[in-house]
Amino acid sequence: MTTRITIRRPDDWHLHVRDGEMLKAVLPFAARDFGRAILMPNLTPPVRTSADAAAYRERVKAALPPGSRFAPLMTCYLTDETDPDDVERGFREGVFTAVKLYPANATTNSAAGVTDYRKIVRVLERMQKIDMPFLMHGEEVGPDIDIFDREAVFIERRLSHWIKDFPGLRMVMEHLSSRAGAEFVAAAAPQVAGTITPYHLNLTRTDWLGAGLKPMMYAMPVIKTANDRAALRGAATSGAACYFLGTDSAPHPFARKVAVNSVPGIFNTPVALPTYAKVFEEEGALDKLEAFASLNGPKHYRLPPNEDKIVLEKSPWTAPVEVKVAGPDERTLLYRGGETIEWRVVTE
């Protein structure tokens, strides 16, 4: 039985670290385990321009632990008014790594997102021209769409057309949550890739809703069926280059997370790599973990993999229930908090 594995240091290709005191509280966990991370731009206000991104990057760097080599990769929050020239300038100057689509009102802090897809065509054309990645919160939102069908409807109405209209545009369908999503990515690779979270690999909607509603399992896109989870596990552990690690770790203040109208988002960074290792072990695929966590993402983004390595050891520990945050936010709840975690990241 394998109890210890060494892999190249992973990257997180979908991460929320927020801002202010929350940023200071949660960023060190990402900097400890990951070499780089694609940082989400859905702040309040959003990171809409290259100037916004440059300023946010400086705040992130200032919050890093001393001596950290963690590299934040910034994204542009796409709106109906996004300027293609500013996107290109930010990309060429090394400020932007990618552009992120939030359909308006699809998830947390997405009210400023895209409302008219016709208005973003010029941006997508420019991104295709300069070979800039396009990241998607892949859900179609509307009163006629069941929340469990949003991903499949987005693929049908949007993504299936975009891959034909923009054949040279590299895309990432983030936080895949369904069999339909996993199968579409496989069929559209290598143009389209997909990130998969630790919680979509580990949970079903019965875990979330079957014995009392658990706000710590509420995210967008929502956790789905055992059939969907099986498809995602098969995809992640297949070794296919089109799937890679993206935690979608998303901390919230305790009061907002447990409110009557809870906000979506699952803070999981401290337990992310151990949870991925657990899943890969259960699927008999620990030998595929390095590709998923450390190699496939850089390949799609056309970046070199990290040179340094980390060690994962099967050594049980108990995850803290929460992480303290200074100021009015006070604390944020942790996914799998209070549970016995089977694997841990160790320092050689």
C-alpha positions as a LaTeX table, in Angstrom:
\begin{tabular}{lrrr}
\hline
Residue & $x$ (\AA) & $y$ (\AA) & $z$ (\AA) \\
\hline
Met1 & 0.00 & 0.00 & 0.00 \\
Thr2 & 1.34 & 3.42 & $-1.00$ \\
Thr3 & 1.69 & 5.72 & 1.99 \\
Arg4 & 3.95 & 8.44 & 0.58 \\
Ile5 & 4.20 & 10.09 & $-2.83$ \\
Thr6 & 6.37 & 12.87 & $-4.22$ \\
Ile7 & 5.06 & 15.07 & $-7.04$ \\
Arg8 & 5.99 & 18.34 & $-8.67$ \\
Arg9 & 4.49 & 21.24 & $-6.79$ \\
Pro10 & 0.89 & 21.69 & $-7.99$ \\
Asp11 & $-0.83$ & 24.87 & $-9.12$ \\
Asp12 & $-4.39$ & 25.92 & $-8.38$ \\
Trp13 & $-6.06$ & 26.98 & $-11.63$ \\
His14 & $-9.18$ & 28.38 & $-9.94$ \\
Leu15 & $-8.87$ & 30.13 & $-6.58$ \\
His16 & $-10.68$ & 32.85 & $-4.63$ \\
Val17 & $-8.64$ & 34.65 & $-1.99$ \\
Arg18 & $-10.87$ & 37.72 & $-1.66$ \\
Asp19 & $-9.35$ & 40.96 & $-0.33$ \\
Gly20 & $-8.55$ & 42.82 & 2.87 \\
Glu21 & $-8.44$ & 40.81 & 6.09 \\
Met22 & $-9.88$ & 37.69 & 4.45 \\
Leu23 & $-7.03$ & 37.74 & 1.91 \\
Lys24 & $-4.48$ & 37.93 & 4.71 \\
Ala25 & $-6.11$ & 35.01 & 6.52 \\
Val26 & $-6.49$ & 32.53 & 3.64 \\
Leu27 & $-3.65$ & 33.31 & 1.22 \\
Pro28 & $-0.90$ & 31.64 & 3.32 \\
Phe29 & $-2.60$ & 28.24 & 2.89 \\
Ala30 & $-2.44$ & 28.53 & $-0.90$ \\
Ala31 & 1.13 & 29.82 & $-0.79$ \\
Arg32 & 2.15 & 26.83 & 1.34 \\
Asp33 & 0.93 & 24.12 & $-1.04$ \\
Phe34 & 0.78 & 25.65 & $-4.52$ \\
Gly35 & 3.31 & 27.29 & $-6.82$ \\
Arg36 & 0.86 & 29.48 & $-8.72$ \\
Ala37 & $-2.85$ & 30.18 & $-8.77$ \\
Ile38 & $-5.34$ & 31.74 & $-11.14$ \\
Leu39 & $-7.04$ & 34.30 & $-8.90$ \\
Met40 & $-10.68$ & 35.06 & $-9.47$ \\
Pro41 & $-11.67$ & 38.69 & $-10.14$ \\
Asn42 & $-15.13$ & 38.75 & $-8.53$ \\
Leu43 & $-14.23$ & 41.17 & $-5.78$ \\
Thr44 & $-16.40$ & 44.07 & $-4.68$ \\
Pro45 & $-15.91$ & 46.03 & $-6.91$ \\
Pro46 & $-14.72$ & 43.55 & $-9.58$ \\
Val47 & $-11.28$ & 43.47 & $-11.20$ \\
Arg48 & $-12.45$ & 44.85 & $-14.54$ \\
Thr49 & $-9.36$ & 46.55 & $-15.99$ \\
Ser50 & $-5.63$ & 45.97 & $-16.23$ \\
Ala51 & $-5.11$ & 48.78 & $-13.71$ \\
Asp52 & $-7.48$ & 47.03 & $-11.29$ \\
Ala53 & $-5.57$ & 43.78 & $-11.74$ \\
Ala54 & $-2.16$ & 45.37 & $-11.22$ \\
Ala55 & $-3.37$ & 46.96 & $-7.98$ \\
Tyr56 & $-4.94$ & 43.70 & $-6.77$ \\
Arg57 & $-1.76$ & 41.79 & $-7.55$ \\
Glu58 & 0.21 & 44.17 & $-5.35$ \\
Arg59 & $-2.22$ & 43.64 & $-2.47$ \\
Val60 & $-1.88$ & 39.88 & $-2.91$ \\
Lys61 & 1.91 & 40.05 & $-2.92$ \\
Ala62 & 1.85 & 42.20 & 0.21 \\
Ala63 & $-0.21$ & 39.51 & 1.98 \\
Leu64 & 2.19 & 36.66 & 1.16 \\
Pro65 & 4.33 & 35.15 & 3.94 \\
Pro66 & 7.94 & 36.40 & 3.93 \\
Gly67 & 10.08 & 34.52 & 1.43 \\
Ser68 & 7.13 & 32.96 & $-0.40$ \\
Arg69 & 7.65 & 32.19 & $-4.10$ \\
Phe70 & 3.93 & 31.82 & $-4.78$ \\
Ala71 & 2.93 & 33.52 & $-8.05$ \\
Pro72 & $-0.54$ & 35.09 & $-8.34$ \\
Leu73 & $-1.96$ & 34.98 & $-11.89$ \\
Met74 & $-4.53$ & 37.68 & $-12.48$ \\
Thr75 & $-7.78$ & 37.56 & $-14.45$ \\
Cys76 & $-10.08$ & 40.12 & $-16.04$ \\
Tyr77 & $-13.74$ & 40.20 & $-14.99$ \\
Leu78 & $-15.62$ & 40.20 & $-18.28$ \\
Thr79 & $-18.55$ & 42.60 & $-18.63$ \\
Asp80 & $-20.71$ & 43.89 & $-21.47$ \\
Glu81 & $-18.39$ & 46.93 & $-21.62$ \\
Thr82 & $-14.94$ & 45.27 & $-21.43$ \\
Asp83 & $-12.44$ & 47.05 & $-23.70$ \\
Pro84 & $-10.53$ & 44.66 & $-26.01$ \\
Asp85 & $-7.60$ & 47.08 & $-26.15$ \\
Asp86 & $-7.23$ & 47.10 & $-22.37$ \\
Val87 & $-7.47$ & 43.30 & $-22.30$ \\
Glu88 & $-4.70$ & 42.99 & $-24.88$ \\
Arg89 & $-2.54$ & 45.59 & $-23.18$ \\
Gly90 & $-2.89$ & 43.83 & $-19.83$ \\
Phe91 & $-2.06$ & 40.46 & $-21.39$ \\
Arg92 & 0.99 & 41.70 & $-23.28$ \\
Glu93 & 2.30 & 43.52 & $-20.20$ \\
Gly94 & 2.01 & 40.37 & $-18.09$ \\
Val95 & $-0.75$ & 41.69 & $-15.85$ \\
Phe96 & $-3.59$ & 39.51 & $-17.13$ \\
Thr97 & $-3.21$ & 35.77 & $-17.62$ \\
Ala98 & $-6.81$ & 35.17 & $-18.73$ \\
Val99 & $-10.31$ & 36.62 & $-18.98$ \\
Lys100 & $-13.10$ & 35.23 & $-16.78$ \\
Leu101 & $-16.76$ & 35.01 & $-17.75$ \\
Tyr102 & $-19.43$ & 35.25 & $-15.10$ \\
Pro103 & $-22.95$ & 35.15 & $-16.49$ \\
Ala104 & $-24.80$ & 37.89 & $-14.65$ \\
Asn105 & $-26.21$ & 36.66 & $-11.31$ \\
Ala106 & $-24.85$ & 33.12 & $-11.70$ \\
Thr107 & $-22.89$ & 33.09 & $-8.42$ \\
Thr108 & $-21.26$ & 35.23 & $-5.74$ \\
Asn109 & $-20.45$ & 38.80 & $-6.84$ \\
Ser110 & $-21.57$ & 38.19 & $-10.42$ \\
Ala111 & $-24.18$ & 40.93 & $-10.73$ \\
Ala112 & $-21.79$ & 42.91 & $-12.95$ \\
Gly113 & $-21.24$ & 39.93 & $-15.24$ \\
Val114 & $-22.28$ & 39.45 & $-18.84$ \\
Thr115 & $-25.93$ & 40.09 & $-19.71$ \\
Asp116 & $-25.68$ & 40.19 & $-23.52$ \\
Tyr117 & $-23.30$ & 37.72 & $-25.15$ \\
Arg118 & $-23.34$ & 39.67 & $-28.40$ \\
Lys119 & $-21.46$ & 42.45 & $-26.63$ \\
Ile120 & $-18.42$ & 40.29 & $-25.80$ \\
Val121 & $-17.75$ & 39.05 & $-29.34$ \\
Arg122 & $-15.08$ & 41.71 & $-29.96$ \\
Val123 & $-13.25$ & 40.68 & $-26.78$ \\
Leu124 & $-13.35$ & 36.99 & $-27.71$ \\
Glu125 & $-12.09$ & 37.78 & $-31.21$ \\
Arg126 & $-9.17$ & 39.74 & $-29.75$ \\
Met127 & $-8.36$ & 36.99 & $-27.26$ \\
Gln128 & $-8.30$ & 34.44 & $-30.05$ \\
Lys129 & $-5.95$ & 36.67 & $-32.01$ \\
Ile130 & $-3.46$ & 37.09 & $-29.14$ \\
Asp131 & $-3.87$ & 33.51 & $-27.82$ \\
Met132 & $-5.27$ & 34.53 & $-24.43$ \\
Pro133 & $-7.20$ & 31.91 & $-22.41$ \\
Phe134 & $-10.94$ & 32.28 & $-21.85$ \\
Leu135 & $-12.22$ & 30.97 & $-18.49$ \\
Met136 & $-15.90$ & 30.30 & $-17.90$ \\
His137 & $-18.29$ & 29.93 & $-15.05$ \\
Gly138 & $-20.22$ & 27.60 & $-17.31$ \\
Glu139 & $-23.82$ & 27.97 & $-16.22$ \\
Glu140 & $-26.84$ & 29.35 & $-18.04$ \\
Val141 & $-29.04$ & 31.31 & $-15.67$ \\
Gly142 & $-32.75$ & 31.91 & $-16.09$ \\
Pro143 & $-36.12$ & 31.25 & $-14.50$ \\
Asp144 & $-36.76$ & 28.50 & $-17.06$ \\
Ile145 & $-33.62$ & 26.53 & $-16.14$ \\
Asp146 & $-33.47$ & 24.03 & $-13.30$ \\
Ile147 & $-30.44$ & 24.71 & $-11.11$ \\
Phe148 & $-29.17$ & 21.15 & $-11.66$ \\
Asp149 & $-29.29$ & 21.66 & $-15.45$ \\
Arg150 & $-27.45$ & 24.97 & $-15.71$ \\
Glu151 & $-24.13$ & 23.46 & $-16.82$ \\
Ala152 & $-25.66$ & 21.30 & $-19.54$ \\
Val153 & $-27.78$ & 24.18 & $-20.85$ \\
Phe154 & $-24.74$ & 26.49 & $-20.95$ \\
Ile155 & $-22.90$ & 23.92 & $-23.06$ \\
Glu156 & $-25.86$ & 23.60 & $-25.40$ \\
Arg157 & $-26.63$ & 27.31 & $-25.77$ \\
Arg158 & $-23.15$ & 28.88 & $-25.53$ \\
Leu159 & $-20.06$ & 26.72 & $-25.45$ \\
Ser160 & $-20.99$ & 24.36 & $-28.28$ \\
His161 & $-21.30$ & 27.39 & $-30.55$ \\
Trp162 & $-18.20$ & 29.22 & $-29.32$ \\
Ile163 & $-15.86$ & 26.35 & $-30.12$ \\
Lys164 & $-16.99$ & 26.65 & $-33.76$ \\
Asp165 & $-17.09$ & 30.44 & $-33.89$ \\
Phe166 & $-13.67$ & 30.82 & $-32.23$ \\
Pro167 & $-11.71$ & 27.68 & $-33.14$ \\
Gly168 & $-8.38$ & 29.19 & $-32.08$ \\
Leu169 & $-9.55$ & 30.35 & $-28.65$ \\
Arg170 & $-8.24$ & 28.30 & $-25.73$ \\
Met171 & $-10.98$ & 27.79 & $-23.17$ \\
Val172 & $-11.39$ & 26.41 & $-19.67$ \\
Met173 & $-14.73$ & 25.21 & $-18.38$ \\
Glu174 & $-14.18$ & 25.78 & $-14.69$ \\
His175 & $-15.43$ & 23.64 & $-11.80$ \\
Leu176 & $-16.96$ & 20.87 & $-13.89$ \\
Ser177 & $-19.91$ & 19.47 & $-11.98$ \\
Ser178 & $-21.71$ & 17.04 & $-14.29$ \\
Arg179 & $-21.28$ & 14.06 & $-16.57$ \\
Ala180 & $-22.36$ & 16.30 & $-19.44$ \\
Gly181 & $-19.58$ & 18.76 & $-18.65$ \\
Ala182 & $-16.87$ & 16.12 & $-18.32$ \\
Glu183 & $-17.91$ & 14.44 & $-21.58$ \\
Phe184 & $-18.09$ & 17.73 & $-23.50$ \\
Val185 & $-14.58$ & 18.71 & $-22.44$ \\
Ala186 & $-13.22$ & 15.34 & $-23.51$ \\
Ala187 & $-14.84$ & 15.74 & $-26.93$ \\
Ala188 & $-13.67$ & 19.35 & $-27.38$ \\
Ala189 & $-10.08$ & 18.88 & $-26.15$ \\
Pro190 & $-7.46$ & 20.21 & $-26.56$ \\
Gln191 & $-9.22$ & 23.50 & $-27.34$ \\
Val192 & $-11.32$ & 23.18 & $-24.20$ \\
Ala193 & $-10.05$ & 22.01 & $-20.82$ \\
Gly194 & $-11.83$ & 21.65 & $-17.49$ \\
Thr195 & $-10.95$ & 22.13 & $-13.84$ \\
Ile196 & $-12.43$ & 19.88 & $-11.16$ \\
Thr197 & $-12.81$ & 20.72 & $-7.48$ \\
Pro198 & $-12.12$ & 18.40 & $-4.54$ \\
Tyr199 & $-15.69$ & 18.66 & $-3.31$ \\
His200 & $-17.31$ & 17.77 & $-6.66$ \\
Leu201 & $-15.14$ & 14.65 & $-6.59$ \\
Asn202 & $-16.11$ & 13.80 & $-3.03$ \\
Leu203 & $-19.79$ & 14.71 & $-2.52$ \\
Thr204 & $-23.26$ & 14.21 & $-3.94$ \\
Arg205 & $-26.39$ & 16.25 & $-3.46$ \\
Thr206 & $-27.57$ & 13.65 & $-0.96$ \\
Asp207 & $-24.56$ & 14.52 & 1.23 \\
Trp208 & $-25.54$ & 18.19 & 0.93 \\
Leu209 & $-29.31$ & 17.89 & 1.38 \\
Gly210 & $-30.12$ & 14.38 & 2.56 \\
Ala211 & $-29.81$ & 14.76 & 6.32 \\
Gly212 & $-30.38$ & 18.45 & 6.88 \\
Leu213 & $-29.16$ & 21.27 & 4.66 \\
Lys214 & $-25.41$ & 21.78 & 5.08 \\
Pro215 & $-24.35$ & 25.30 & 4.02 \\
Met216 & $-20.69$ & 24.23 & 3.94 \\
Met217 & $-21.53$ & 22.04 & 0.93 \\
Tyr218 & $-23.30$ & 24.81 & $-0.99$ \\
Ala219 & $-21.43$ & 26.05 & $-4.05$ \\
Met220 & $-22.14$ & 27.13 & $-7.61$ \\
Pro221 & $-22.38$ & 25.03 & $-9.67$ \\
Val222 & $-24.23$ & 22.90 & $-7.15$ \\
Ile223 & $-23.12$ & 19.39 & $-6.23$ \\
Lys224 & $-25.06$ & 16.87 & $-8.30$ \\
Thr225 & $-25.77$ & 13.13 & $-8.45$ \\
Ala226 & $-23.68$ & 10.06 & $-7.75$ \\
Asn227 & $-23.66$ & 9.47 & $-11.50$ \\
Asp228 & $-22.14$ & 12.90 & $-12.09$ \\
Arg229 & $-19.59$ & 12.37 & $-9.32$ \\
Ala230 & $-18.56$ & 9.04 & $-10.86$ \\
Ala231 & $-18.03$ & 10.72 & $-14.24$ \\
Leu232 & $-15.92$ & 13.45 & $-12.68$ \\
Arg233 & $-13.82$ & 10.92 & $-10.77$ \\
Gly234 & $-13.27$ & 8.96 & $-13.96$ \\
Ala235 & $-12.24$ & 12.12 & $-15.80$ \\
Ala236 & $-9.86$ & 13.43 & $-13.13$ \\
Thr237 & $-8.12$ & 10.09 & $-12.63$ \\
Ser238 & $-7.97$ & 9.15 & $-16.31$ \\
Gly239 & $-4.66$ & 10.88 & $-16.97$ \\
Ala240 & $-6.26$ & 12.85 & $-19.83$ \\
Ala241 & $-4.51$ & 16.18 & $-20.29$ \\
Cys242 & $-7.76$ & 18.13 & $-20.62$ \\
Tyr243 & $-8.58$ & 17.86 & $-16.90$ \\
Phe244 & $-6.66$ & 19.56 & $-14.13$ \\
Leu245 & $-6.79$ & 20.87 & $-10.58$ \\
Gly246 & $-8.88$ & 23.91 & $-9.70$ \\
Thr247 & $-10.10$ & 24.03 & $-6.12$ \\
Asp248 & $-12.60$ & 26.89 & $-6.51$ \\
Ser249 & $-11.80$ & 27.47 & $-2.84$ \\
Ala250 & $-14.03$ & 30.39 & $-1.86$ \\
Pro251 & $-14.03$ & 31.67 & 1.74 \\
His252 & $-16.92$ & 33.63 & 3.22 \\
Pro253 & $-17.46$ & 35.27 & 6.59 \\
Phe254 & $-19.22$ & 32.86 & 8.95 \\
Ala255 & $-22.37$ & 34.96 & 9.23 \\
Arg256 & $-22.89$ & 35.07 & 5.46 \\
Lys257 & $-22.22$ & 31.37 & 5.03 \\
Val258 & $-24.73$ & 30.22 & 7.62 \\
Ala259 & $-27.35$ & 32.91 & 6.93 \\
Val260 & $-30.94$ & 31.97 & 6.09 \\
Asn261 & $-30.06$ & 32.90 & 2.50 \\
Ser262 & $-26.58$ & 31.38 & 2.41 \\
Val263 & $-23.97$ & 32.41 & $-0.15$ \\
Pro264 & $-22.36$ & 29.82 & $-2.45$ \\
Gly265 & $-18.68$ & 28.99 & $-2.04$ \\
Ile266 & $-16.62$ & 26.37 & $-0.21$ \\
Phe267 & $-13.32$ & 27.28 & 1.47 \\
Asn268 & $-11.17$ & 24.19 & 1.01 \\
Thr269 & $-7.55$ & 25.21 & 0.36 \\
Pro270 & $-6.09$ & 23.73 & 3.59 \\
Val271 & $-7.55$ & 20.29 & 2.81 \\
Ala272 & $-7.57$ & 20.40 & $-1.00$ \\
Leu273 & $-4.46$ & 18.36 & $-1.84$ \\
Pro274 & $-5.17$ & 15.74 & 0.85 \\
Thr275 & $-8.74$ & 15.39 & $-0.46$ \\
Tyr276 & $-7.56$ & 14.96 & $-4.04$ \\
Ala277 & $-5.08$ & 12.32 & $-2.82$ \\
Lys278 & $-7.91$ & 10.53 & $-1.00$ \\
Val279 & $-10.02$ & 10.41 & $-4.17$ \\
Phe280 & $-7.16$ & 9.26 & $-6.38$ \\
Glu281 & $-6.27$ & 6.55 & $-3.88$ \\
Glu282 & $-9.89$ & 5.35 & $-3.76$ \\
Glu283 & $-9.91$ & 5.17 & $-7.55$ \\
Gly284 & $-6.61$ & 3.27 & $-7.66$ \\
Ala285 & $-4.96$ & 6.12 & $-9.54$ \\
Leu286 & $-2.36$ & 7.73 & $-7.27$ \\
Asp287 & 0.08 & 7.40 & $-10.16$ \\
Lys288 & $-2.12$ & 9.85 & $-12.12$ \\
Leu289 & $-2.27$ & 12.54 & $-9.42$ \\
Glu290 & 0.85 & 14.40 & $-10.56$ \\
Ala291 & $-0.47$ & 14.83 & $-14.10$ \\
Phe292 & $-3.80$ & 16.17 & $-12.84$ \\
Ala293 & $-2.34$ & 18.41 & $-10.13$ \\
Ser294 & 0.97 & 19.56 & $-11.56$ \\
Leu295 & 1.33 & 19.01 & $-15.32$ \\
Asn296 & $-1.93$ & 19.31 & $-17.26$ \\
Gly297 & $-2.73$ & 22.85 & $-16.15$ \\
Pro298 & 0.62 & 24.35 & $-17.14$ \\
Lys299 & 0.38 & 22.55 & $-20.47$ \\
His300 & $-2.98$ & 24.13 & $-21.30$ \\
Tyr301 & $-1.81$ & 27.58 & $-20.15$ \\
Arg302 & 1.49 & 27.11 & $-22.04$ \\
Leu303 & 3.57 & 27.64 & $-18.94$ \\
Pro304 & 6.39 & 25.45 & $-17.59$ \\
Pro305 & 5.57 & 23.12 & $-14.70$ \\
Asn306 & 7.03 & 23.94 & $-11.31$ \\
Glu307 & 10.52 & 22.57 & $-10.72$ \\
Asp308 & 10.27 & 21.99 & $-6.98$ \\
Lys309 & 8.36 & 19.12 & $-5.41$ \\
Ile310 & 6.05 & 18.37 & $-2.50$ \\
Val311 & 5.44 & 15.20 & $-0.51$ \\
Leu312 & 2.03 & 13.78 & 0.36 \\
Glu313 & 1.92 & 11.27 & 3.17 \\
Lys314 & $-0.90$ & 9.04 & 4.40 \\
Ser315 & $-0.89$ & 10.24 & 7.97 \\
Pro316 & $-4.25$ & 11.11 & 9.59 \\
Trp317 & $-4.89$ & 14.54 & 11.10 \\
Thr318 & $-7.95$ & 16.53 & 12.14 \\
Ala319 & $-8.83$ & 19.59 & 10.10 \\
Pro320 & $-9.76$ & 22.72 & 12.04 \\
Val321 & $-13.41$ & 23.68 & 11.89 \\
Glu322 & $-12.63$ & 27.28 & 11.02 \\
Val323 & $-9.89$ & 29.77 & 10.21 \\
Lys324 & $-9.73$ & 33.00 & 12.17 \\
Val325 & $-10.03$ & 36.29 & 10.30 \\
Ala326 & $-9.21$ & 39.69 & 11.75 \\
Gly327 & $-11.79$ & 42.46 & 11.86 \\
Pro328 & $-15.53$ & 42.15 & 11.24 \\
Asp329 & $-15.28$ & 38.90 & 9.23 \\
Glu330 & $-13.96$ & 37.09 & 12.36 \\
Arg331 & $-13.79$ & 33.56 & 10.90 \\
Thr332 & $-14.45$ & 31.40 & 7.87 \\
Leu333 & $-15.61$ & 27.79 & 7.99 \\
Leu334 & $-13.42$ & 25.11 & 6.42 \\
Tyr335 & $-14.64$ & 22.28 & 4.18 \\
Arg336 & $-14.18$ & 18.95 & 6.00 \\
Gly337 & $-13.52$ & 20.92 & 9.17 \\
Gly338 & $-13.47$ & 18.67 & 12.21 \\
Glu339 & $-13.03$ & 15.54 & 10.08 \\
Thr340 & $-10.12$ & 13.12 & 10.13 \\
Ile341 & $-8.17$ & 13.84 & 6.94 \\
Glu342 & $-6.41$ & 10.79 & 5.53 \\
Trp343 & $-3.47$ & 12.48 & 3.76 \\
Arg344 & $-1.31$ & 15.47 & 4.54 \\
Val345 & 1.30 & 17.63 & 2.83 \\
Val346 & 4.58 & 17.18 & 4.66 \\
Thr347 & 7.85 & 19.10 & 4.64 \\
Glu348 & 10.95 & 17.08 & 3.86 \\
\hline
\end{tabular}
